[in-house]
Amino acid sequence: MDSIMQMVGLIGAGLLLLAYFNNSRKRWESSDLNYQFTNLGGAVLICINTYYFSVYGPLILNFFWALIAIVGIRRFYFPATGQPKGG
């Protein structure tokens, strides 16, 4: 099980790096769904990994990282007007 959890953490870290790389190269804007969902997926996987290994500092950091991504996704679908996008 430990090796599976190590892989979960590595995939999570890879997703966060992918999001950062694409944003830095201006391929993805911070408002793009690709960016937000990649950040969310990476943060959730790292949360699972750090919870399993009882490493709570990165768990807290990535919990909030995931919350920020959820806010970004919500803003995409529900802009400041409060109405669903396209509606």
N, CA, C and O atoms as a GROMACS GRO file, in nm:
protein
  348
    1MET      N    1   0.082  -0.120   0.000
    1MET     CA    2   0.000   0.000   0.000
    1MET      C    3   0.086   0.126   0.000
    1MET      O    4   0.050   0.227  -0.061
    2ASP      N    5   0.201   0.120   0.069
    2ASP     CA    6   0.288   0.238   0.074
    2ASP      C    7   0.334   0.279  -0.065
    2ASP      O    8   0.340   0.399  -0.095
    3SER      N    9   0.366   0.183  -0.150
    3SER     CA   10   0.414   0.218  -0.285
    3SER      C   11   0.302   0.280  -0.368
    3SER      O   12   0.328   0.367  -0.451
    4ILE      N   13   0.179   0.237  -0.346
    4ILE     CA   14   0.065   0.298  -0.416
    4ILE      C   15   0.048   0.442  -0.371
    4ILE      O   16   0.026   0.531  -0.452
    5MET      N   17   0.059   0.465  -0.241
    5MET     CA   18   0.046   0.600  -0.188
    5MET      C   19   0.160   0.690  -0.233
    5MET      O   20   0.140   0.810  -0.255
    6GLN      N   21   0.280   0.633  -0.246
    6GLN     CA   22   0.391   0.712  -0.301
    6GLN      C   23   0.359   0.755  -0.443
    6GLN      O   24   0.385   0.870  -0.481
    7MET      N   25   0.301   0.664  -0.523
    7MET     CA   26   0.265   0.696  -0.661
    7MET      C   27   0.156   0.803  -0.664
    7MET      O   28   0.160   0.893  -0.748
    8VAL      N   29   0.059   0.794  -0.575
    8VAL     CA   30  -0.046   0.896  -0.566
    8VAL      C   31   0.016   1.033  -0.541
    8VAL      O   32  -0.022   1.131  -0.605
    9GLY      N   33   0.111   1.040  -0.449
    9GLY     CA   34   0.178   1.167  -0.419
    9GLY      C   35   0.259   1.218  -0.537
    9GLY      O   36   0.259   1.337  -0.565
   10LEU      N   37   0.329   1.129  -0.606
   10LEU     CA   38   0.408   1.169  -0.722
   10LEU      C   39   0.321   1.220  -0.836
   10LEU      O   40   0.355   1.319  -0.902
   11ILE      N   41   0.209   1.155  -0.859
   11ILE     CA   42   0.117   1.202  -0.963
   11ILE      C   43   0.061   1.338  -0.924
   11ILE      O   44   0.051   1.428  -1.008
   12GLY      N   45   0.025   1.355  -0.798
   12GLY     CA   46  -0.025   1.484  -0.750
   12GLY      C   47   0.077   1.595  -0.770
   12GLY      O   48   0.044   1.703  -0.817
   13ALA      N   49   0.202   1.567  -0.734
   13ALA     CA   50   0.307   1.667  -0.752
   13ALA      C   51   0.327   1.697  -0.901
   13ALA      O   52   0.348   1.812  -0.939
   14GLY      N   53   0.320   1.593  -0.983
   14GLY     CA   54   0.333   1.612  -1.128
   14GLY      C   55   0.223   1.700  -1.184
   14GLY      O   56   0.248   1.784  -1.270
   15LEU      N   57   0.101   1.681  -1.134
   15LEU     CA   58  -0.010   1.765  -1.180
   15LEU      C   59   0.009   1.910  -1.141
   15LEU      O   60  -0.015   2.000  -1.221
   16LEU      N   61   0.053   1.934  -1.017
   16LEU     CA   62   0.077   2.072  -0.975
   16LEU      C   63   0.188   2.136  -1.059
   16LEU      O   64   0.178   2.253  -1.098
   17LEU      N   65   0.294   2.061  -1.085
   17LEU     CA   66   0.402   2.113  -1.169
   17LEU      C   67   0.356   2.138  -1.312
   17LEU      O   68   0.398   2.236  -1.374
   18LEU      N   69   0.271   2.051  -1.364
   18LEU     CA   70   0.216   2.069  -1.499
   18LEU      C   71   0.135   2.198  -1.506
   18LEU      O   72   0.149   2.275  -1.602
   19ALA      N   73   0.051   2.223  -1.406
   19ALA     CA   74  -0.029   2.345  -1.404
   19ALA      C   75   0.062   2.468  -1.397
   19ALA      O   76   0.041   2.565  -1.470
   20TYR      N   77   0.161   2.463  -1.311
   20TYR     CA   78   0.253   2.577  -1.296
   20TYR      C   79   0.333   2.600  -1.424
   20TYR      O   80   0.349   2.715  -1.467
   21PHE      N   81   0.382   2.494  -1.484
   21PHE     CA   82   0.460   2.505  -1.607
   21PHE      C   83   0.377   2.568  -1.719
   21PHE      O   84   0.422   2.660  -1.787
   22ASN      N   85   0.255   2.518  -1.737
   22ASN     CA   86   0.170   2.571  -1.844
   22ASN      C   87   0.128   2.714  -1.818
   22ASN      O   88   0.112   2.792  -1.912
   23ASN      N   89   0.109   2.750  -1.693
   23ASN     CA   90   0.077   2.888  -1.661
   23ASN      C   91   0.198   2.979  -1.684
   23ASN      O   92   0.184   3.089  -1.737
   24SER      N   93   0.315   2.933  -1.645
   24SER     CA   94   0.438   3.012  -1.664
   24SER      C   95   0.471   3.032  -1.811
   24SER      O   96   0.524   3.136  -1.850
   25ARG      N   97   0.440   2.933  -1.893
   25ARG     CA   98   0.465   2.942  -2.036
   25ARG      C   99   0.352   3.012  -2.112
   25ARG      O  100   0.353   3.021  -2.234
   26LYS      N  101   0.254   3.062  -2.035
   26LYS     CA  102   0.138   3.133  -2.089
   26LYS      C  103   0.053   3.047  -2.182
   26LYS      O  104  -0.014   3.097  -2.272
   27ARG      N  105   0.057   2.916  -2.159
   27ARG     CA  106  -0.031   2.825  -2.232
   27ARG      C  107  -0.168   2.819  -2.165
   27ARG      O  108  -0.271   2.804  -2.231
   28TRP      N  109  -0.168   2.831  -2.032
   28TRP     CA  110  -0.292   2.833  -1.955
   28TRP      C  111  -0.294   2.961  -1.872
   28TRP      O  112  -0.194   2.998  -1.810
   29GLU      N  113  -0.409   3.026  -1.871
   29GLU     CA  114  -0.430   3.140  -1.782
   29GLU      C  115  -0.481   3.086  -1.648
   29GLU      O  116  -0.535   2.975  -1.641
   30SER      N  117  -0.465   3.164  -1.544
   30SER     CA  118  -0.511   3.117  -1.413
   30SER      C  119  -0.662   3.101  -1.407
   30SER      O  120  -0.714   3.034  -1.318
   31SER      N  121  -0.734   3.161  -1.501
   31SER     CA  122  -0.879   3.148  -1.505
   31SER      C  123  -0.925   3.029  -1.590
   31SER      O  124  -1.044   2.999  -1.593
   32ASP      N  125  -0.833   2.962  -1.659
   32ASP     CA  126  -0.870   2.848  -1.744
   32ASP      C  127  -0.910   2.727  -1.660
   32ASP      O  128  -0.853   2.702  -1.554
   33LEU      N  129  -1.009   2.655  -1.709
   33LEU     CA  130  -1.051   2.534  -1.637
   33LEU      C  131  -0.941   2.429  -1.634
   33LEU      O  132  -0.928   2.359  -1.534
   34ASN      N  133  -0.862   2.417  -1.741
   34ASN     CA  134  -0.751   2.320  -1.740
   34ASN      C  135  -0.660   2.346  -1.621
   34ASN      O  136  -0.620   2.254  -1.550
   35TYR      N  137  -0.626   2.472  -1.600
   35TYR     CA  138  -0.538   2.511  -1.490
   35TYR      C  139  -0.601   2.478  -1.355
   35TYR      O  140  -0.537   2.418  -1.269
   36GLN      N  141  -0.727   2.516  -1.338
   36GLN     CA  142  -0.794   2.496  -1.210
   36GLN      C  143  -0.815   2.348  -1.178
   36GLN      O  144  -0.791   2.305  -1.065
   37PHE      N  145  -0.861   2.270  -1.278
   37PHE     CA  146  -0.885   2.128  -1.252
   37PHE      C  147  -0.754   2.052  -1.230
   37PHE      O  148  -0.750   1.958  -1.151
   38THR      N  149  -0.647   2.091  -1.300
   38THR     CA  150  -0.517   2.027  -1.278
   38THR      C  151  -0.467   2.057  -1.138
   38THR      O  152  -0.416   1.968  -1.070
   39ASN      N  153  -0.480   2.182  -1.093
   39ASN     CA  154  -0.444   2.218  -0.956
   39ASN      C  155  -0.528   2.141  -0.854
   39ASN      O  156  -0.476   2.091  -0.755
   40LEU      N  157  -0.657   2.133  -0.880
   40LEU     CA  158  -0.746   2.061  -0.788
   40LEU      C  159  -0.706   1.914  -0.778
   40LEU      O  160  -0.696   1.859  -0.668
   41GLY      N  161  -0.686   1.850  -0.892
   41GLY     CA  162  -0.648   1.709  -0.892
   41GLY      C  163  -0.516   1.686  -0.820
   41GLY      O  164  -0.504   1.593  -0.739
   42GLY      N  165  -0.417   1.769  -0.848
   42GLY     CA  166  -0.288   1.756  -0.782
   42GLY      C  167  -0.298   1.775  -0.632
   42GLY      O  168  -0.239   1.699  -0.555
   43ALA      N  169  -0.371   1.877  -0.591
   43ALA     CA  170  -0.385   1.905  -0.447
   43ALA      C  171  -0.458   1.792  -0.375
   43ALA      O  172  -0.419   1.753  -0.265
   44VAL      N  173  -0.562   1.739  -0.436
   44VAL     CA  174  -0.637   1.630  -0.373
   44VAL      C  175  -0.548   1.506  -0.359
   44VAL      O  176  -0.549   1.441  -0.254
   45LEU      N  177  -0.472   1.473  -0.464
   45LEU     CA  178  -0.384   1.356  -0.455
   45LEU      C  179  -0.276   1.374  -0.349
   45LEU      O  180  -0.243   1.280  -0.278
   46ILE      N  181  -0.222   1.494  -0.339
   46ILE     CA  182  -0.122   1.517  -0.235
   46ILE      C  183  -0.186   1.513  -0.096
   46ILE      O  184  -0.124   1.467  -0.001
   47CYS      N  185  -0.309   1.560  -0.085
   47CYS     CA  186  -0.380   1.549   0.044
   47CYS      C  187  -0.396   1.403   0.084
   47CYS      O  188  -0.374   1.367   0.200
   48ILE      N  189  -0.434   1.319  -0.010
   48ILE     CA  190  -0.449   1.176   0.019
   48ILE      C  191  -0.316   1.118   0.065
   48ILE      O  192  -0.310   1.045   0.164
   49ASN      N  193  -0.210   1.150  -0.008
   49ASN     CA  194  -0.077   1.100   0.024
   49ASN      C  195  -0.031   1.146   0.162
   49ASN      O  196   0.015   1.064   0.242
   50THR      N  197  -0.044   1.274   0.189
   50THR     CA  198   0.007   1.326   0.316
   50THR      C  199  -0.079   1.281   0.435
   50THR      O  200  -0.027   1.264   0.545
   51TYR      N  201  -0.208   1.261   0.414
   51TYR     CA  202  -0.292   1.206   0.520
   51TYR      C  203  -0.249   1.064   0.553
   51TYR      O  204  -0.237   1.026   0.669
   52TYR      N  205  -0.228   0.985   0.449
   52TYR     CA  206  -0.187   0.846   0.468
   52TYR      C  207  -0.057   0.836   0.547
   52TYR      O  208  -0.044   0.753   0.637
   53PHE      N  209   0.039   0.922   0.513
   53PHE     CA  210   0.169   0.919   0.579
   53PHE      C  211   0.176   1.010   0.703
   53PHE      O  212   0.283   1.027   0.760
   54SER      N  213   0.063   1.068   0.744
   54SER     CA  214   0.053   1.153   0.863
   54SER      C  215   0.151   1.270   0.860
   54SER      O  216   0.220   1.298   0.958
   55VAL      N  217   0.156   1.337   0.745
   55VAL     CA  218   0.240   1.455   0.728
   55VAL      C  219   0.145   1.573   0.712
   55VAL      O  220   0.097   1.600   0.602
   56TYR      N  221   0.119   1.643   0.821
   56TYR     CA  222   0.006   1.735   0.823
   56TYR      C  223   0.034   1.875   0.769
   56TYR      O  224  -0.060   1.944   0.730
   57GLY      N  225   0.158   1.919   0.765
   57GLY     CA  226   0.189   2.051   0.708
   57GLY      C  227   0.148   2.058   0.560
   57GLY      O  228   0.070   2.145   0.522
   58PRO      N  229   0.201   1.969   0.477
   58PRO     CA  230   0.160   1.970   0.336
   58PRO      C  231   0.011   1.938   0.317
   58PRO      O  232  -0.051   1.983   0.220
   59LEU      N  233  -0.046   1.860   0.408
   59LEU     CA  234  -0.189   1.831   0.399
   59LEU      C  235  -0.270   1.959   0.411
   59LEU      O  236  -0.362   1.982   0.332
   60ILE      N  237  -0.238   2.041   0.508
   60ILE     CA  238  -0.310   2.168   0.528
   60ILE      C  239  -0.289   2.260   0.408
   60ILE      O  240  -0.384   2.320   0.358
   61LEU      N  241  -0.164   2.272   0.363
   61LEU     CA  242  -0.135   2.355   0.247
   61LEU      C  243  -0.216   2.312   0.125
   61LEU      O  244  -0.276   2.396   0.058
   62ASN      N  245  -0.218   2.183   0.096
   62ASN     CA  246  -0.286   2.135  -0.023
   62ASN      C  247  -0.438   2.132  -0.007
   62ASN      O  248  -0.511   2.139  -0.106
   63PHE      N  249  -0.486   2.123   0.116
   63PHE     CA  250  -0.629   2.138   0.139
   63PHE      C  251  -0.674   2.276   0.095
   63PHE      O  252  -0.775   2.290   0.025
   64PHE      N  253  -0.601   2.378   0.136
   64PHE     CA  254  -0.637   2.514   0.096
   64PHE      C  255  -0.610   2.538  -0.053
   64PHE      O  256  -0.683   2.613  -0.117
   65TRP      N  257  -0.508   2.474  -0.107
   65TRP     CA  258  -0.480   2.482  -0.251
   65TRP      C  259  -0.601   2.429  -0.329
   65TRP      O  260  -0.642   2.488  -0.428
   66ALA      N  261  -0.657   2.318  -0.282
   66ALA     CA  262  -0.776   2.261  -0.346
   66ALA      C  263  -0.896   2.354  -0.332
   66ALA      O  264  -0.972   2.371  -0.427
   67LEU      N  265  -0.913   2.415  -0.215
   67LEU     CA  266  -1.024   2.509  -0.196
   67LEU      C  267  -1.013   2.628  -0.291
   67LEU      O  268  -1.113   2.672  -0.348
   68ILE      N  269  -0.891   2.679  -0.309
   68ILE     CA  270  -0.871   2.790  -0.401
   68ILE      C  271  -0.906   2.749  -0.543
   68ILE      O  272  -0.967   2.826  -0.617
   69ALA      N  273  -0.868   2.628  -0.582
   69ALA     CA  274  -0.903   2.578  -0.716
   69ALA      C  275  -1.055   2.565  -0.731
   69ALA      O  276  -1.110   2.597  -0.837
   70ILE      N  277  -1.122   2.519  -0.627
   70ILE     CA  278  -1.269   2.507  -0.633
   70ILE      C  279  -1.333   2.645  -0.650
   70ILE      O  280  -1.428   2.660  -0.726
   71VAL      N  281  -1.280   2.744  -0.580
   71VAL     CA  282  -1.331   2.881  -0.596
   71VAL      C  283  -1.311   2.927  -0.741
   71VAL      O  284  -1.400   2.989  -0.799
   72GLY      N  285  -1.194   2.898  -0.799
   72GLY     CA  286  -1.168   2.935  -0.938
   72GLY      C  287  -1.263   2.867  -1.034
   72GLY      O  288  -1.310   2.928  -1.130
   73ILE      N  289  -1.291   2.740  -1.011
   73ILE     CA  290  -1.385   2.665  -1.095
   73ILE      C  291  -1.525   2.723  -1.080
   73ILE      O  292  -1.596   2.740  -1.179
   74ARG      N  293  -1.563   2.753  -0.957
   74ARG     CA  294  -1.696   2.811  -0.933
   74ARG      C  295  -1.709   2.946  -1.004
   74ARG      O  296  -1.813   2.975  -1.063
   75ARG      N  297  -1.605   3.027  -0.998
   75ARG     CA  298  -1.610   3.157  -1.065
   75ARG      C  299  -1.619   3.144  -1.216
   75ARG      O  300  -1.676   3.230  -1.282
   76PHE      N  301  -1.564   3.036  -1.270
   76PHE     CA  302  -1.575   3.014  -1.414
   76PHE      C  303  -1.722   2.989  -1.450
   76PHE      O  304  -1.773   3.046  -1.547
   77TYR      N  305  -1.788   2.904  -1.373
   77TYR     CA  306  -1.927   2.870  -1.403
   77TYR      C  307  -2.027   2.973  -1.354
   77TYR      O  308  -2.135   2.987  -1.411
   78PHE      N  309  -1.992   3.045  -1.250
   78PHE     CA  310  -2.080   3.148  -1.194
   78PHE      C  311  -2.002   3.278  -1.178
   78PHE      O  312  -1.951   3.306  -1.070
   79PRO      N  313  -1.992   3.357  -1.285
   79PRO     CA  314  -1.918   3.484  -1.277
   79PRO      C  315  -1.979   3.577  -1.173
   79PRO      O  316  -2.081   3.545  -1.111
   80ALA      N  317  -1.918   3.691  -1.154
   80ALA     CA  318  -1.958   3.786  -1.050
   80ALA      C  319  -2.106   3.824  -1.054
   80ALA      O  320  -2.161   3.869  -0.953
   81THR      N  321  -2.171   3.805  -1.167
   81THR     CA  322  -2.312   3.839  -1.178
   81THR      C  323  -2.400   3.744  -1.097
   81THR      O  324  -2.516   3.774  -1.068
   82GLY      N  325  -2.344   3.627  -1.061
   82GLY     CA  326  -2.422   3.529  -0.987
   82GLY      C  327  -2.502   3.439  -1.078
   82GLY      O  328  -2.568   3.346  -1.030
   83GLN      N  329  -2.498   3.464  -1.206
   83GLN     CA  330  -2.571   3.383  -1.302
   83GLN      C  331  -2.478   3.280  -1.364
   83GLN      O  332  -2.360   3.308  -1.384
   84PRO      N  333  -2.529   3.162  -1.395
   84PRO     CA  334  -2.446   3.063  -1.462
   84PRO      C  335  -2.392   3.117  -1.594
   84PRO      O  336  -2.460   3.192  -1.663
   85LYS      N  337  -2.269   3.079  -1.628
   85LYS     CA  338  -2.206   3.126  -1.751
   85LYS      C  339  -2.288   3.079  -1.871
   85LYS      O  340  -2.327   2.963  -1.881
   86GLY      N  341  -2.313   3.174  -1.961
   86GLY     CA  342  -2.388   3.142  -2.083
   86GLY      C  343  -2.539   3.147  -2.061
   86GLY      O  344  -2.616   3.116  -2.153
   87GLY      N  345  -2.583   3.185  -1.943
   87GLY     CA  346  -2.726   3.181  -1.916
   87GLY      C  347  -2.788   3.311  -1.887
   87GLY      O  348  -2.908   3.318  -1.863
   0.00000   0.00000   0.00000
